[in-house]
Amino acid sequence: MSLLAAALLLLGGAFSASGAAEEQPLAAAAGAEATRVSGHAIGVRHFDFARGKDRPLPTTVWYPTRGSSRRSKGQVQVSAEVLPGKLPLILWSHGFYSNPQMQEGMTKFLAEAGYVVVAPAYPFTKKDTPKFNKFDVPNQSLDASFIITQMLQPGNPLADSIDSERMAAIGHSGGGTTTDGLFTVHRDPRLKAGVIFAGRPAGKYQGSPVPLLFVHGDKDPVVAYEQGRTSYAADPWPKAFLTIIGGEHGAATNDPERGHHQAMATLLNFLAWALDGDEIAQARLDDDARLDGVTRFESVGIYSSANTTTAITTTATTAPATMRPTLEPVAAG
């Protein structure tokens, strides 16, 4: 399997956990390598969900459709027919002062790789909300579970295409804390994996073991690196931690941000192992994640070894596996 990596588009803003800073573009690292993936063409649908009259949850869903991203040049097809078969679902949570469209570099990248990516806009932390409230984050975990339920409801045009046994949650910043909440204070037992970019601890991990991946820059001025380390230390399950050396708050999420290539390779390897039982992806995690001077990678319970403290068994399904994108280097812009 070739190296898995890098999103197609520049990802949007750095987000203030306090709500004091304005949104600003993330600076691209000088000399960073950019890559372009060639995978599935992308369909998109929009849903007007709501969890009560005071919690509107407009939701954008990106998903793989017939054709290739190379041929479609990354353009999305509104209400296109979903790729045949049962596909894994990812619930994506945005950060403060953001929204799903600002982070569609990541969501489209995952859709190209074969995932149905479901991204709600949270009512009190999204960009341009008139009533910003950072203390609403615990409620966002409940929103996320509600959105998953709505996607699985009979009558939803994508419901029959979703494999309910292969679902994960991913988030950045406030969305990373929201994701952590799905495995702690508001545990959703339907989720089989989680990825937390620059998130804070939300509570005590509970329920059956689920593999989690943590990604954090060690110079993050918004959500301290130590907070990510605290979550990792408290996690009793199979887990991995990718440190972006010198990375700030948007580390690894912004192409061609420092460490982005390694983070995207790690992300896809981790999901392929956790959701599909892909042993090749599992074996590649260490090599694809590490780059001297740029990233550090560590894990517990993912490999069978003398220092493994937790074990997990995953079973590959008979549904179509996610696509392993072919990489085509392009000049950093």
VOGU-201454 format. One line per 5 residues: number of its first residue (from 1); for each residue x, y, z of C-alpha. Coordinates in nm, 4 decimals. Layout:
REM residues N
NUM) X/Y/Z | ...
//
This chain:
REM residues 333
1) 0.0000/0.0000/0.0000 | 0.1441/0.3386/-0.0990 | 0.1938/0.6175/0.1530 | -0.1361/0.7741/0.2495 | -0.1358/1.1491/0.2797
6) -0.2372/1.4989/0.2375 | -0.5595/1.6832/0.1811 | -0.6503/1.8600/-0.1417 | -0.7309/2.2058/-0.0168 | -0.6068/2.4668/0.2244
11) -0.8010/2.4332/0.5466 | -0.9644/2.7259/0.7180 | -0.8774/2.9335/1.0183 | -0.7179/2.9115/1.3532 | -0.9843/2.9206/1.6182
16) -0.9756/3.0842/1.9591 | -1.0859/2.8666/2.2471 | -1.1611/3.1793/2.4478 | -1.3601/3.3487/2.1738 | -1.1369/3.6557/2.1954
21) -0.9315/3.6123/1.8786 | -1.0659/3.6675/1.5318 | -1.0491/3.3962/1.2698 | -0.7266/3.4164/1.0710 | -0.5727/3.2049/0.7957
26) -0.3163/2.9482/0.9004 | 0.0274/3.0237/0.7600 | 0.1781/2.7600/0.5342 | 0.5152/2.6306/0.6468 | 0.7938/2.7463/0.4185
31) 0.9236/2.4642/0.2028 | 0.6527/2.2240/0.3182 | 0.5652/1.9485/0.0751 | 0.2127/1.9617/-0.0673 | 0.0456/1.6581/-0.2154
36) -0.2677/1.5974/-0.4151 | -0.4666/1.2773/-0.3831 | -0.6572/1.1011/-0.6534 | -0.9575/0.9141/-0.5179 | -1.3343/0.9017/-0.5572
41) -1.5373/1.1852/-0.7014 | -1.7358/1.3682/-0.4311 | -2.1079/1.4149/-0.3811 | -2.2612/1.6568/-0.1320 | -2.6003/1.6954/0.0356
46) -2.7370/1.9438/0.2883 | -2.9811/1.8656/0.5696 | -3.1729/2.1004/0.8003 | -3.1672/1.8966/1.1182 | -3.2611/2.0411/1.4574
51) -3.2485/1.9038/1.8125 | -3.5303/2.1236/1.9427 | -3.6302/2.4700/1.8247 | -3.3323/2.6329/1.9969 | -3.0738/2.3930/1.8487
56) -3.0766/2.4121/1.4694 | -2.8099/2.1840/1.3248 | -2.7669/2.2486/0.9523 | -2.5548/1.9591/0.8332 | -2.3376/1.9116/0.5269
61) -2.2540/1.5591/0.4115 | -1.9714/1.4820/0.1699 | -1.9565/1.1288/0.0293 | -1.7913/0.9263/-0.2478 | -1.9715/0.8999/-0.5787
66) -1.8911/0.7389/-0.9139 | -1.5903/0.8714/-1.0977 | -1.2521/1.0014/-0.9877 | -1.1436/1.3213/-0.8177 | -0.8805/1.3659/-1.0861
71) -1.1442/1.3740/-1.3585 | -1.3820/1.5967/-1.1578 | -1.0922/1.8201/-1.0437 | -1.2170/1.8040/-0.6875 | -1.5506/1.9693/-0.7671
76) -1.8457/1.8370/-0.5658 | -2.1643/1.7091/-0.7281 | -2.4801/1.8189/-0.5457 | -2.7151/1.5292/-0.4597 | -2.5102/1.2861/-0.6708
81) -2.5773/0.9153/-0.6388 | -2.3700/0.7652/-0.3588 | -2.1106/0.5012/-0.4398 | -2.2646/0.1502/-0.4227 | -2.2115/-0.0576/-0.1100
86) -2.2070/0.0033/0.2629 | -1.9676/0.2845/0.3496 | -1.8098/0.3924/0.6799 | -1.9361/0.7137/0.8402 | -1.7308/0.9893/1.0023
91) -1.8924/1.2553/1.2199 | -1.6802/1.5694/1.1761 | -1.6926/1.8459/1.4412 | -1.5674/2.1972/1.3647 | -1.3876/2.4277/1.6071
96) -1.4876/2.7635/1.7547 | -1.5746/3.0410/1.5069 | -1.5712/2.7890/1.2250 | -1.8150/2.5832/1.0208 | -1.8004/2.2685/0.8036
101) -1.7339/2.4633/0.4827 | -1.4235/2.6257/0.6318 | -1.2781/2.2811/0.6963 | -1.3832/2.1122/0.3756 | -1.0228/2.0447/0.2794
106) -1.0367/1.7686/0.5405 | -1.3955/1.6612/0.4802 | -1.3478/1.6339/0.1032 | -1.0198/1.4484/0.1515 | -1.1968/1.1878/0.3647
111) -1.4882/1.1599/0.1217 | -1.2432/1.0980/-0.1629 | -1.0947/0.8177/0.0456 | -1.4366/0.6481/0.0686 | -1.5999/0.7848/0.3833
116) -1.9428/0.9433/0.4312 | -1.8445/1.2598/0.6204 | -2.1257/1.4174/0.8226 | -2.0574/1.7680/0.9532 | -2.3104/1.9706/1.1559
121) -2.2732/2.3431/1.2257 | -2.3112/2.3807/1.6021 | -2.5524/2.6587/1.7044 | -2.3467/2.8451/1.9655 | -1.9853/2.7998/1.8494
126) -2.0101/2.8283/1.4691 | -1.8860/3.1252/1.2694 | -2.1221/3.4252/1.2795 | -2.3455/3.2846/1.5513 | -2.5139/3.5776/1.7303
131) -2.4924/3.3994/2.0664 | -2.1439/3.2517/2.0930 | -2.1077/3.0346/2.4048 | -1.7925/2.8293/2.4584 | -1.9600/2.6523/2.7518
136) -2.2061/2.4863/2.5134 | -1.9438/2.2312/2.4001 | -2.0770/1.9457/2.6210 | -2.4126/1.9807/2.4463 | -2.2388/1.9430/2.1106
141) -2.1573/1.5807/2.1893 | -2.5303/1.5207/2.2265 | -2.5880/1.7068/1.9004 | -2.3340/1.4832/1.7266 | -2.5066/1.1648/1.8443
146) -2.8412/1.3074/1.7367 | -2.7042/1.3772/1.3871 | -2.5759/1.0207/1.3559 | -2.9221/0.8929/1.4498 | -3.0823/1.1156/1.1872
151) -2.8438/0.9895/0.9204 | -2.9417/0.6299/0.9987 | -3.3168/0.6935/0.9982 | -3.5205/0.5114/0.7323 | -3.6053/0.7631/0.4654
156) -3.2757/0.9480/0.4838 | -3.1417/0.9294/0.1252 | -2.8006/0.8128/0.2506 | -2.9143/0.5755/0.5257 | -2.8928/0.2587/0.3192
161) -2.5375/0.3443/0.2159 | -2.4013/0.3755/0.5709 | -2.2396/0.0846/0.7540 | -2.3536/0.1373/1.1129 | -2.0791/-0.0974/1.2343
166) -1.8047/0.1274/1.0903 | -1.8539/0.4737/1.2341 | -1.6001/0.7154/1.3813 | -1.5848/1.0731/1.5109 | -1.3187/1.3365/1.4325
171) -1.2871/1.6977/1.5436 | -1.0506/1.9933/1.5754 | -1.0136/2.2321/1.8707 | -1.3619/2.2795/2.0243 | -1.4671/2.0044/1.7860
176) -1.1874/1.7885/1.9256 | -1.3287/1.8419/2.2749 | -1.6738/1.7592/2.1362 | -1.5295/1.4375/1.9943 | -1.3657/1.3534/2.3274
181) -1.7078/1.3962/2.4879 | -1.8496/1.1224/2.2642 | -1.6187/0.8757/2.4416 | -1.6487/1.0245/2.7919 | -1.9336/1.2329/2.9372
186) -2.1774/1.1533/2.6542 | -2.0473/0.8196/2.5330 | -2.1939/0.7022/2.2036 | -2.1431/0.3235/2.1915 | -2.2038/0.3151/1.8154
191) -1.8673/0.4785/1.7468 | -1.5786/0.2429/1.6776 | -1.2933/0.4978/1.6623 | -1.2129/0.8600/1.7384 | -0.9551/1.1185/1.6270
196) -0.8958/1.4328/1.8326 | -0.7045/1.7236/1.6800 | -0.5955/1.9783/1.9431 | -0.8801/1.8996/2.1828 | -0.9272/1.9327/2.5563
201) -1.0235/1.6568/2.8039 | -1.4009/1.6278/2.8411 | -1.4286/1.3690/3.1194 | -1.3575/1.0099/3.2128 | -1.3454/0.7523/2.9350
206) -1.6185/0.4937/2.9710 | -1.7683/0.1964/2.7950 | -1.6107/-0.0696/2.5774 | -1.2549/-0.0058/2.4516 | -1.2370/0.2040/2.1361
211) -0.9108/0.3062/1.9652 | -0.8390/0.6808/1.9766 | -0.5818/0.8904/1.7912 | -0.4648/1.2237/1.9329 | -0.2885/1.4848/1.7151
216) -0.1455/1.7995/1.8722 | 0.1213/2.0638/1.8061 | 0.3607/2.1018/2.0972 | 0.3604/2.4832/2.0601 | -0.0177/2.5231/2.0499
221) -0.1020/2.8664/2.2014 | -0.4792/2.8068/2.2102 | -0.5258/2.4553/2.3479 | -0.2110/2.3696/2.5420 | -0.0195/2.0611/2.4326
226) -0.0344/1.9400/2.7928 | -0.4141/1.9165/2.7665 | -0.3853/1.6752/2.4782 | -0.1280/1.4778/2.6742 | -0.3650/1.4672/2.9716
231) -0.6363/1.3109/2.7565 | -0.3927/1.0586/2.6141 | -0.2661/0.9602/2.9596 | -0.6211/0.9135/3.0877 | -0.7289/0.6982/2.7919
236) -0.7215/0.3299/2.9036 | -0.7830/0.1908/2.5533 | -0.5699/0.1273/2.2429 | -0.4386/0.4690/2.1521 | -0.1835/0.6681/1.9561
241) -0.0429/1.0191/1.9844 | 0.1087/1.2174/1.6972 | 0.3053/1.5231/1.8068 | 0.3708/1.7948/1.5504 | 0.7058/1.9349/1.6626
246) 0.6841/2.3124/1.6744 | 0.3236/2.2937/1.5569 | 0.0687/2.5513/1.6670 | -0.3106/2.5300/1.6905 | -0.3784/2.4399/1.3291
251) -0.0912/2.1935/1.3155 | -0.1496/1.9028/1.0767 | -0.4853/2.0275/0.9516 | -0.3675/2.2894/0.7049 | -0.2046/2.1883/0.3767
256) 0.0875/2.2486/0.3402 | 0.1210/2.3124/0.7145 | 0.4183/2.1503/0.8872 | 0.3476/1.7819/0.9612 | 0.0306/1.7715/0.7517
261) 0.1543/1.4954/0.5217 | 0.2429/1.2706/0.8165 | -0.0843/1.3518/0.9953 | -0.3006/1.2587/0.6965 | -0.1075/0.9370/0.6416
266) -0.1521/0.8531/1.0100 | -0.5206/0.9444/0.9983 | -0.6028/0.7156/0.7048 | -0.3889/0.4301/0.8339 | -0.5538/0.4575/1.1746
271) -0.9078/0.4622/1.0347 | -0.8361/0.1727/0.7978 | -0.7107/-0.0345/1.0899 | -0.9743/0.0687/1.3444 | -1.2785/0.0408/1.1139
276) -1.1708/-0.2149/0.8534 | -0.9254/-0.4317/1.0454 | -0.6587/-0.3487/0.7840 | -0.3380/-0.5075/0.9156 | -0.1235/-0.3474/0.6442
281) -0.2402/-0.0019/0.7497 | -0.1766/-0.0989/1.1116 | 0.1794/-0.2025/1.0287 | 0.2433/0.1240/0.8418 | 0.1386/0.3537/1.1248
286) 0.4848/0.3997/1.2766 | 0.6744/0.4550/0.9519 | 0.4180/0.6846/0.7922 | 0.3745/0.8946/1.1063 | 0.7376/0.9681/1.1826
291) 0.9613/1.2326/1.0296 | 1.2690/1.3387/1.2223 | 1.2416/1.6943/1.3438 | 0.8795/1.7236/1.2286 | 0.6708/1.4590/1.4103
296) 0.6871/1.2130/1.6985 | 0.4599/0.9101/1.7218 | 0.3762/0.6789/2.0114 | 0.1090/0.4217/2.0793 | -0.0232/0.1792/2.3395
301) -0.2262/-0.1318/2.2657 | -0.2130/-0.1081/1.8875 | 0.0736/-0.3535/1.8384 | 0.1338/-0.6854/2.0135 | 0.4481/-0.6332/2.2174
306) 0.5862/-0.6685/2.5664 | 0.4826/-0.3145/2.6594 | 0.1297/-0.3402/2.5230 | -0.1229/-0.2869/2.7992 | -0.4465/-0.3125/2.6062
311) -0.5599/-0.5315/2.3199 | -0.8352/-0.4845/2.0692 | -0.9780/-0.7153/1.8077 | -1.1184/-0.5735/1.4883 | -1.2892/-0.7670/1.2149
316) -1.2808/-0.6637/0.8517 | -1.6243/-0.6439/0.6950 | -1.7272/-0.7668/0.3556 | -1.8326/-0.4167/0.2546 | -1.6144/-0.2230/0.0087
321) -1.2939/-0.1029/0.1696 | -1.2105/0.2645/0.1651 | -0.9950/0.3762/-0.1256 | -0.6249/0.4233/-0.0718 | -0.5614/0.7454/-0.2647
326) -0.2738/0.7595/-0.5115 | -0.0406/1.0472/-0.4311 | 0.0668/1.2973/-0.6889 | 0.3208/1.5522/-0.5610 | 0.2486/1.9134/-0.6513
331) 0.4437/2.2279/-0.5834 | 0.3842/2.3939/-0.2481 | 0.1863/2.7139/-0.2970
//
